[in-house]
């Protein structure tokens, strides 16, 4: 299910985590050369994807809302 990104935070290992409008969190890792999301490491890049949709597998599974 596609859900809009409403914010970001970093986990304990400094990986970026997107906060979705549904209340679920999803890692958006930038670990080149395997996963390339150079936008996630800059404030401008992250701001640029606010409101864009990510496919939320947790919604598809009916998972409970994530908490910080
Ligand atoms: Zn969700």
PDB file of the backbone (N, CA, C, O) and the ligand in Angstrom, with CONECT records:
HET     ZN  A 101       1
ATOM      1  N   UNK A   1       0.840  -1.189   0.000  1.00  0.00           N
ATOM      2  CA  UNK A   1       0.000   0.000   0.000  1.00  0.00           C
ATOM      3  C   UNK A   1       0.881   1.248   0.000  1.00  0.00           C
ATOM      4  O   UNK A   1       1.785   1.369   0.826  1.00  0.00           O
ATOM      5  N   UNK A   2       0.625   2.162  -0.909  1.00  0.00           N
ATOM      6  CA  UNK A   2       1.442   3.373  -0.979  1.00  0.00           C
ATOM      7  C   UNK A   2       1.025   4.367   0.099  1.00  0.00           C
ATOM      8  O   UNK A   2      -0.153   4.695   0.237  1.00  0.00           O
ATOM      9  N   UNK A   3       2.003   4.837   0.856  1.00  0.00           N
ATOM     10  CA  UNK A   3       1.763   5.794   1.942  1.00  0.00           C
ATOM     11  C   UNK A   3       2.736   6.952   1.805  1.00  0.00           C
ATOM     12  O   UNK A   3       3.900   6.757   1.453  1.00  0.00           O
ATOM     13  N   UNK A   4       2.263   8.148   2.081  1.00  0.00           N
ATOM     14  CA  UNK A   4       3.103   9.340   1.953  1.00  0.00           C
ATOM     15  C   UNK A   4       4.119   9.429   3.080  1.00  0.00           C
ATOM     16  O   UNK A   4       3.846   9.033   4.213  1.00  0.00           O
ATOM     17  N   UNK A   5       5.305   9.959   2.751  1.00  0.00           N
ATOM     18  CA  UNK A   5       6.348  10.211   3.738  1.00  0.00           C
ATOM     19  C   UNK A   5       6.046  11.529   4.447  1.00  0.00           C
ATOM     20  O   UNK A   5       5.824  12.554   3.802  1.00  0.00           O
ATOM     21  N   UNK A   6       6.039  11.494   5.768  1.00  0.00           N
ATOM     22  CA  UNK A   6       5.751  12.717   6.526  1.00  0.00           C
ATOM     23  C   UNK A   6       6.953  13.190   7.334  1.00  0.00           C
ATOM     24  O   UNK A   6       6.921  14.287   7.890  1.00  0.00           O
ATOM     25  N   UNK A   7       8.009  12.389   7.411  1.00  0.00           N
ATOM     26  CA  UNK A   7       9.177  12.817   8.176  1.00  0.00           C
ATOM     27  C   UNK A   7      10.261  11.753   8.152  1.00  0.00           C
ATOM     28  O   UNK A   7      10.101  10.685   7.561  1.00  0.00           O
ATOM     29  N   UNK A   8      11.367  12.074   8.808  1.00  0.00           N
ATOM     30  CA  UNK A   8      12.499  11.153   8.881  1.00  0.00           C
ATOM     31  C   UNK A   8      13.120  11.206  10.263  1.00  0.00           C
ATOM     32  O   UNK A   8      13.039  12.220  10.957  1.00  0.00           O
ATOM     33  N   UNK A   9      13.738  10.107  10.654  1.00  0.00           N
ATOM     34  CA  UNK A   9      14.641  10.130  11.801  1.00  0.00           C
ATOM     35  C   UNK A   9      15.725   9.094  11.541  1.00  0.00           C
ATOM     36  O   UNK A   9      15.648   8.316  10.590  1.00  0.00           O
ATOM     37  N   UNK A  10      16.748   9.099  12.412  1.00  0.00           N
ATOM     38  CA  UNK A  10      17.821   8.119  12.271  1.00  0.00           C
ATOM     39  C   UNK A  10      17.726   7.105  13.395  1.00  0.00           C
ATOM     40  O   UNK A  10      17.381   7.439  14.528  1.00  0.00           O
ATOM     41  N   UNK A  11      18.042   5.844  13.059  1.00  0.00           N
ATOM     42  CA  UNK A  11      18.026   4.818  14.088  1.00  0.00           C
ATOM     43  C   UNK A  11      19.360   4.807  14.838  1.00  0.00           C
ATOM     44  O   UNK A  11      20.222   5.653  14.600  1.00  0.00           O
ATOM     45  N   UNK A  12      19.518   3.852  15.733  1.00  0.00           N
ATOM     46  CA  UNK A  12      20.710   3.808  16.583  1.00  0.00           C
ATOM     47  C   UNK A  12      21.989   3.613  15.778  1.00  0.00           C
ATOM     48  O   UNK A  12      23.078   3.942  16.247  1.00  0.00           O
ATOM     49  N   UNK A  13      21.856   3.080  14.573  1.00  0.00           N
ATOM     50  CA  UNK A  13      23.027   2.850  13.716  1.00  0.00           C
ATOM     51  C   UNK A  13      23.188   3.924  12.658  1.00  0.00           C
ATOM     52  O   UNK A  13      23.941   3.757  11.699  1.00  0.00           O
ATOM     53  N   UNK A  14      22.476   5.030  12.837  1.00  0.00           N
ATOM     54  CA  UNK A  14      22.561   6.182  11.934  1.00  0.00           C
ATOM     55  C   UNK A  14      21.959   5.927  10.561  1.00  0.00           C
ATOM     56  O   UNK A  14      22.195   6.689   9.623  1.00  0.00           O
ATOM     57  N   UNK A  15      21.179   4.853  10.439  1.00  0.00           N
ATOM     58  CA  UNK A  15      20.451   4.645   9.187  1.00  0.00           C
ATOM     59  C   UNK A  15      19.206   5.531   9.208  1.00  0.00           C
ATOM     60  O   UNK A  15      18.580   5.733  10.249  1.00  0.00           O
ATOM     61  N   UNK A  16      18.868   6.050   8.039  1.00  0.00           N
ATOM     62  CA  UNK A  16      17.677   6.898   7.960  1.00  0.00           C
ATOM     63  C   UNK A  16      16.416   6.056   7.874  1.00  0.00           C
ATOM     64  O   UNK A  16      16.364   5.026   7.203  1.00  0.00           O
ATOM     65  N   UNK A  17      15.402   6.538   8.582  1.00  0.00           N
ATOM     66  CA  UNK A  17      14.118   5.848   8.648  1.00  0.00           C
ATOM     67  C   UNK A  17      13.037   6.839   8.250  1.00  0.00           C
ATOM     68  O   UNK A  17      12.934   7.919   8.832  1.00  0.00           O
ATOM     69  N   UNK A  18      12.230   6.474   7.259  1.00  0.00           N
ATOM     70  CA  UNK A  18      11.127   7.330   6.853  1.00  0.00           C
ATOM     71  C   UNK A  18       9.929   7.069   7.757  1.00  0.00           C
ATOM     72  O   UNK A  18       9.622   5.929   8.105  1.00  0.00           O
ATOM     73  N   UNK A  19       9.257   8.167   8.130  1.00  0.00           N
ATOM     74  CA  UNK A  19       8.017   8.065   8.896  1.00  0.00           C
ATOM     75  C   UNK A  19       6.868   8.280   7.923  1.00  0.00           C
ATOM     76  O   UNK A  19       6.794   9.310   7.252  1.00  0.00           O
ATOM     77  N   UNK A  20       5.978   7.307   7.851  1.00  0.00           N
ATOM     78  CA  UNK A  20       4.884   7.361   6.884  1.00  0.00           C
ATOM     79  C   UNK A  20       3.604   7.858   7.552  1.00  0.00           C
ATOM     80  O   UNK A  20       3.446   7.793   8.771  1.00  0.00           O
ATOM     81  N   UNK A  21       2.699   8.353   6.712  1.00  0.00           N
ATOM     82  CA  UNK A  21       1.479   8.965   7.224  1.00  0.00           C
ATOM     83  C   UNK A  21       0.620   7.950   7.971  1.00  0.00           C
ATOM     84  O   UNK A  21      -0.215   8.326   8.793  1.00  0.00           O
ATOM     85  N   UNK A  22       0.820   6.678   7.689  1.00  0.00           N
ATOM     86  CA  UNK A  22       0.039   5.626   8.349  1.00  0.00           C
ATOM     87  C   UNK A  22       0.551   5.326   9.754  1.00  0.00           C
ATOM     88  O   UNK A  22      -0.092   4.597  10.509  1.00  0.00           O
ATOM     89  N   UNK A  23       1.723   5.894  10.111  1.00  0.00           N
ATOM     90  CA  UNK A  23       2.280   5.637  11.435  1.00  0.00           C
ATOM     91  C   UNK A  23       3.348   4.565  11.433  1.00  0.00           C
ATOM     92  O   UNK A  23       3.922   4.263  12.479  1.00  0.00           O
ATOM     93  N   UNK A  24       3.624   3.990  10.286  1.00  0.00           N
ATOM     94  CA  UNK A  24       4.690   2.997  10.166  1.00  0.00           C
ATOM     95  C   UNK A  24       6.001   3.664   9.804  1.00  0.00           C
ATOM     96  O   UNK A  24       6.024   4.728   9.187  1.00  0.00           O
ATOM     97  N   UNK A  25       7.106   3.017  10.201  1.00  0.00           N
ATOM     98  CA  UNK A  25       8.445   3.469   9.848  1.00  0.00           C
ATOM     99  C   UNK A  25       9.021   2.524   8.802  1.00  0.00           C
ATOM    100  O   UNK A  25       8.700   1.336   8.774  1.00  0.00           O
ATOM    101  N   UNK A  26       9.871   3.067   7.950  1.00  0.00           N
ATOM    102  CA  UNK A  26      10.515   2.221   6.947  1.00  0.00           C
ATOM    103  C   UNK A  26      11.937   2.726   6.702  1.00  0.00           C
ATOM    104  O   UNK A  26      12.155   3.911   6.453  1.00  0.00           O
ATOM    105  N   UNK A  27      12.894   1.810   6.777  1.00  0.00           N
ATOM    106  CA  UNK A  27      14.282   2.192   6.509  1.00  0.00           C
ATOM    107  C   UNK A  27      14.440   2.639   5.061  1.00  0.00           C
ATOM    108  O   UNK A  27      13.900   2.019   4.145  1.00  0.00           O
ATOM    109  N   UNK A  28      15.181   3.713   4.870  1.00  0.00           N
ATOM    110  CA  UNK A  28      15.547   4.162   3.523  1.00  0.00           C
ATOM    111  C   UNK A  28      17.068   4.267   3.510  1.00  0.00           C
ATOM    112  O   UNK A  28      17.638   5.357   3.570  1.00  0.00           O
ATOM    113  N   UNK A  29      17.695   3.123   3.431  1.00  0.00           N
ATOM    114  CA  UNK A  29      19.147   3.065   3.570  1.00  0.00           C
ATOM    115  C   UNK A  29      19.857   3.584   2.326  1.00  0.00           C
ATOM    116  O   UNK A  29      19.381   3.454   1.199  1.00  0.00           O
ATOM    117  N   UNK A  30      21.016   4.178   2.584  1.00  0.00           N
ATOM    118  CA  UNK A  30      21.921   4.560   1.504  1.00  0.00           C
ATOM    119  C   UNK A  30      23.205   3.791   1.758  1.00  0.00           C
ATOM    120  O   UNK A  30      24.074   4.252   2.497  1.00  0.00           O
ATOM    121  N   UNK A  31      23.326   2.619   1.148  1.00  0.00           N
ATOM    122  CA  UNK A  31      24.486   1.752   1.348  1.00  0.00           C
ATOM    123  C   UNK A  31      25.049   1.343   0.000  1.00  0.00           C
ATOM    124  O   UNK A  31      24.922   0.191  -0.418  1.00  0.00           O
ATOM    125  N   UNK A  32      25.690   2.327  -0.697  1.00  0.00           N
ATOM    126  CA  UNK A  32      26.245   2.023  -2.011  1.00  0.00           C
ATOM    127  C   UNK A  32      27.318   0.949  -1.912  1.00  0.00           C
ATOM    128  O   UNK A  32      27.992   0.872  -0.884  1.00  0.00           O
ATOM    129  N   UNK A  33      27.509   0.119  -2.930  1.00  0.00           N
ATOM    130  CA  UNK A  33      26.828   0.211  -4.221  1.00  0.00           C
ATOM    131  C   UNK A  33      25.534  -0.586  -4.291  1.00  0.00           C
ATOM    132  O   UNK A  33      24.938  -0.696  -5.362  1.00  0.00           O
ATOM    133  N   UNK A  34      25.088  -1.144  -3.166  1.00  0.00           N
ATOM    134  CA  UNK A  34      23.910  -2.014  -3.208  1.00  0.00           C
ATOM    135  C   UNK A  34      22.625  -1.207  -3.278  1.00  0.00           C
ATOM    136  O   UNK A  34      21.765  -1.456  -4.123  1.00  0.00           O
ATOM    137  N   UNK A  35      22.506  -0.242  -2.384  1.00  0.00           N
ATOM    138  CA  UNK A  35      21.296   0.583  -2.351  1.00  0.00           C
ATOM    139  C   UNK A  35      21.738   2.032  -2.447  1.00  0.00           C
ATOM    140  O   UNK A  35      22.468   2.518  -1.583  1.00  0.00           O
ATOM    141  N   UNK A  36      21.307   2.716  -3.476  1.00  0.00           N
ATOM    142  CA  UNK A  36      21.732   4.099  -3.697  1.00  0.00           C
ATOM    143  C   UNK A  36      20.571   5.069  -3.523  1.00  0.00           C
ATOM    144  O   UNK A  36      19.681   5.172  -4.367  1.00  0.00           O
ATOM    145  N   UNK A  37      20.611   5.765  -2.411  1.00  0.00           N
ATOM    146  CA  UNK A  37      19.627   6.822  -2.159  1.00  0.00           C
ATOM    147  C   UNK A  37      20.389   8.051  -1.685  1.00  0.00           C
ATOM    148  O   UNK A  37      20.245   8.463  -0.534  1.00  0.00           O
ATOM    149  N   UNK A  38      21.189   8.631  -2.550  1.00  0.00           N
ATOM    150  CA  UNK A  38      22.019   9.760  -2.109  1.00  0.00           C
ATOM    151  C   UNK A  38      21.203  10.906  -1.533  1.00  0.00           C
ATOM    152  O   UNK A  38      21.715  11.696  -0.741  1.00  0.00           O
ATOM    153  N   UNK A  39      19.938  11.001  -1.926  1.00  0.00           N
ATOM    154  CA  UNK A  39      19.096  12.097  -1.438  1.00  0.00           C
ATOM    155  C   UNK A  39      18.858  12.012   0.062  1.00  0.00           C
ATOM    156  O   UNK A  39      18.587  13.020   0.715  1.00  0.00           O
ATOM    157  N   UNK A  40      18.963  10.782   0.613  1.00  0.00           N
ATOM    158  CA  UNK A  40      18.557  10.625   2.011  1.00  0.00           C
ATOM    159  C   UNK A  40      19.578  11.215   2.975  1.00  0.00           C
ATOM    160  O   UNK A  40      19.262  11.430   4.145  1.00  0.00           O
ATOM    161  N   UNK A  41      20.805  11.482   2.506  1.00  0.00           N
ATOM    162  CA  UNK A  41      21.844  11.950   3.425  1.00  0.00           C
ATOM    163  C   UNK A  41      21.914  13.469   3.524  1.00  0.00           C
ATOM    164  O   UNK A  41      22.726  13.995   4.285  1.00  0.00           O
ATOM    165  N   UNK A  42      21.090  14.178   2.777  1.00  0.00           N
ATOM    166  CA  UNK A  42      21.101  15.634   2.886  1.00  0.00           C
ATOM    167  C   UNK A  42      19.727  16.145   3.317  1.00  0.00           C
ATOM    168  O   UNK A  42      18.703  15.577   2.939  1.00  0.00           O
ATOM    169  N   UNK A  43      19.708  17.218   4.110  1.00  0.00           N
ATOM    170  CA  UNK A  43      18.415  17.786   4.520  1.00  0.00           C
ATOM    171  C   UNK A  43      17.567  18.180   3.320  1.00  0.00           C
ATOM    172  O   UNK A  43      16.350  17.991   3.325  1.00  0.00           O
ATOM    173  N   UNK A  44      18.215  18.732   2.283  1.00  0.00           N
ATOM    174  CA  UNK A  44      17.472  19.150   1.096  1.00  0.00           C
ATOM    175  C   UNK A  44      16.846  17.942   0.396  1.00  0.00           C
ATOM    176  O   UNK A  44      15.701  17.985  -0.054  1.00  0.00           O
ATOM    177  N   UNK A  45      17.638  16.854   0.316  1.00  0.00           N
ATOM    178  CA  UNK A  45      17.144  15.654  -0.336  1.00  0.00           C
ATOM    179  C   UNK A  45      15.950  15.057   0.387  1.00  0.00           C
ATOM    180  O   UNK A  45      14.969  14.641  -0.229  1.00  0.00           O
ATOM    181  N   UNK A  46      16.058  15.027   1.719  1.00  0.00           N
ATOM    182  CA  UNK A  46      14.937  14.466   2.485  1.00  0.00           C
ATOM    183  C   UNK A  46      13.705  15.349   2.375  1.00  0.00           C
ATOM    184  O   UNK A  46      12.589  14.847   2.246  1.00  0.00           O
ATOM    185  N   UNK A  47      13.899  16.654   2.425  1.00  0.00           N
ATOM    186  CA  UNK A  47      12.759  17.565   2.313  1.00  0.00           C
ATOM    187  C   UNK A  47      12.079  17.394   0.959  1.00  0.00           C
ATOM    188  O   UNK A  47      10.864  17.550   0.832  1.00  0.00           O
ATOM    189  N   UNK A  48      12.894  17.068  -0.059  1.00  0.00           N
ATOM    190  CA  UNK A  48      12.353  16.952  -1.406  1.00  0.00           C
ATOM    191  C   UNK A  48      11.434  15.766  -1.614  1.00  0.00           C
ATOM    192  O   UNK A  48      10.660  15.743  -2.570  1.00  0.00           O
ATOM    193  N   UNK A  49      11.509  14.780  -0.730  1.00  0.00           N
ATOM    194  CA  UNK A  49      10.649  13.606  -0.918  1.00  0.00           C
ATOM    195  C   UNK A  49       9.486  13.573   0.068  1.00  0.00           C
ATOM    196  O   UNK A  49       8.684  12.639   0.047  1.00  0.00           O
ATOM    197  N   UNK A  50       9.387  14.583   0.931  1.00  0.00           N
ATOM    198  CA  UNK A  50       8.226  14.640   1.817  1.00  0.00           C
ATOM    199  C   UNK A  50       6.967  14.687   0.974  1.00  0.00           C
ATOM    200  O   UNK A  50       6.891  15.443   0.005  1.00  0.00           O
ATOM    201  N   UNK A  51       5.990  13.890   1.333  1.00  0.00           N
ATOM    202  CA  UNK A  51       4.750  13.847   0.583  1.00  0.00           C
ATOM    203  C   UNK A  51       4.740  12.810  -0.518  1.00  0.00           C
ATOM    204  O   UNK A  51       3.683  12.458  -1.041  1.00  0.00           O
ATOM    205  N   UNK A  52       5.940  12.311  -0.878  1.00  0.00           N
ATOM    206  CA  UNK A  52       5.977  11.241  -1.875  1.00  0.00           C
ATOM    207  C   UNK A  52       5.626   9.915  -1.204  1.00  0.00           C
ATOM    208  O   UNK A  52       5.745   9.763   0.011  1.00  0.00           O
ATOM    209  N   UNK A  53       5.195   8.967  -2.021  1.00  0.00           N
ATOM    210  CA  UNK A  53       4.707   7.705  -1.474  1.00  0.00           C
ATOM    211  C   UNK A  53       5.775   6.629  -1.478  1.00  0.00           C
ATOM    212  O   UNK A  53       6.581   6.522  -2.402  1.00  0.00           O
ATOM    213  N   UNK A  54       5.754   5.830  -0.410  1.00  0.00           N
ATOM    214  CA  UNK A  54       6.531   4.596  -0.359  1.00  0.00           C
ATOM    215  C   UNK A  54       5.529   3.451  -0.233  1.00  0.00           C
ATOM    216  O   UNK A  54       4.462   3.606   0.360  1.00  0.00           O
ATOM    217  N   UNK A  55       5.888   2.307  -0.795  1.00  0.00           N
ATOM    218  CA  UNK A  55       5.051   1.126  -0.617  1.00  0.00           C
ATOM    219  C   UNK A  55       5.241   0.612   0.799  1.00  0.00           C
ATOM    220  O   UNK A  55       6.347   0.225   1.177  1.00  0.00           O
ATOM    221  N   UNK A  56       4.163   0.604   1.594  1.00  0.00           N
ATOM    222  CA  UNK A  56       4.262   0.197   2.995  1.00  0.00           C
ATOM    223  C   UNK A  56       3.834  -1.253   3.140  1.00  0.00           C
ATOM    224  O   UNK A  56       2.649  -1.581   3.097  1.00  0.00           O
ATOM    225  N   UNK A  57       4.830  -2.109   3.313  1.00  0.00           N
ATOM    226  CA  UNK A  57       4.538  -3.541   3.470  1.00  0.00           C
ATOM    227  C   UNK A  57       3.838  -3.817   4.801  1.00  0.00           C
ATOM    228  O   UNK A  57       3.061  -4.764   4.926  1.00  0.00           O
ATOM    229  N   UNK A  58       4.133  -2.961   5.805  1.00  0.00           N
ATOM    230  CA  UNK A  58       3.505  -3.170   7.112  1.00  0.00           C
ATOM    231  C   UNK A  58       1.992  -2.962   7.040  1.00  0.00           C
ATOM    232  O   UNK A  58       1.232  -3.648   7.723  1.00  0.00           O
ATOM    233  N   UNK A  59       1.562  -2.015   6.212  1.00  0.00           N
ATOM    234  CA  UNK A  59       0.118  -1.834   6.034  1.00  0.00           C
ATOM    235  C   UNK A  59      -0.485  -3.071   5.372  1.00  0.00           C
ATOM    236  O   UNK A  59      -1.555  -3.538   5.763  1.00  0.00           O
ATOM    237  N   UNK A  60       0.210  -3.592   4.371  1.00  0.00           N
ATOM    238  CA  UNK A  60      -0.293  -4.777   3.684  1.00  0.00           C
ATOM    239  C   UNK A  60      -0.451  -5.939   4.659  1.00  0.00           C
ATOM    240  O   UNK A  60      -1.335  -6.781   4.507  1.00  0.00           O
ATOM    241  N   UNK A  61       0.427  -5.970   5.668  1.00  0.00           N
ATOM    242  CA  UNK A  61       0.407  -7.069   6.635  1.00  0.00           C
ATOM    243  C   UNK A  61      -0.480  -6.760   7.836  1.00  0.00           C
ATOM    244  O   UNK A  61      -0.679  -7.619   8.695  1.00  0.00           O
ATOM    245  N   UNK A  62      -1.014  -5.545   7.903  1.00  0.00           N
ATOM    246  CA  UNK A  62      -1.834  -5.166   9.055  1.00  0.00           C
ATOM    247  C   UNK A  62      -1.034  -5.023  10.327  1.00  0.00           C
ATOM    248  O   UNK A  62      -1.543  -5.262  11.422  1.00  0.00           O
ATOM    249  N   UNK A  63       0.233  -4.629  10.184  1.00  0.00           N
ATOM    250  CA  UNK A  63       1.110  -4.538  11.355  1.00  0.00           C
ATOM    251  C   UNK A  63       0.727  -3.351  12.233  1.00  0.00           C
ATOM    252  O   UNK A  63       0.217  -2.347  11.736  1.00  0.00           O
ATOM    253  N   UNK A  64       0.975  -3.468  13.554  1.00  0.00           N
ATOM    254  CA  UNK A  64       0.697  -2.333  14.447  1.00  0.00           C
ATOM    255  C   UNK A  64       1.591  -1.150  14.127  1.00  0.00           C
ATOM    256  O   UNK A  64       2.660  -1.304  13.538  1.00  0.00           O
ATOM    257  N   UNK A  65       1.140   0.033  14.522  1.00  0.00           N
ATOM    258  CA  UNK A  65       1.866   1.267  14.261  1.00  0.00           C
ATOM    259  C   UNK A  65       3.200   1.254  15.007  1.00  0.00           C
ATOM    260  O   UNK A  65       3.299   0.770  16.134  1.00  0.00           O
ATOM    261  N   UNK A  66       4.231   1.804  14.337  1.00  0.00           N
ATOM    262  CA  UNK A  66       5.547   1.891  14.963  1.00  0.00           C
ATOM    263  C   UNK A  66       5.604   3.088  15.899  1.00  0.00           C
ATOM    264  O   UNK A  66       4.869   4.063  15.738  1.00  0.00           O
ATOM    265  N   UNK A  67       6.493   2.993  16.879  1.00  0.00           N
ATOM    266  CA  UNK A  67       6.681   4.092  17.820  1.00  0.00           C
ATOM    267  C   UNK A  67       8.152   4.405  17.938  1.00  0.00           C
ATOM    268  O   UNK A  67       9.003   3.540  17.730  1.00  0.00           O
ATOM    269  N   UNK A  68       8.451   5.652  18.274  1.00  0.00           N
ATOM    270  CA  UNK A  68       9.845   6.030  18.498  1.00  0.00           C
ATOM    271  C   UNK A  68      10.214   5.809  19.943  1.00  0.00           C
ATOM    272  O   UNK A  68      11.352   6.069  20.336  1.00  0.00           O
TER     273      UNK A  68
HETATM  274 ZN    ZN A 101       1.883   1.580   6.852  1.00  0.00          ZN
END
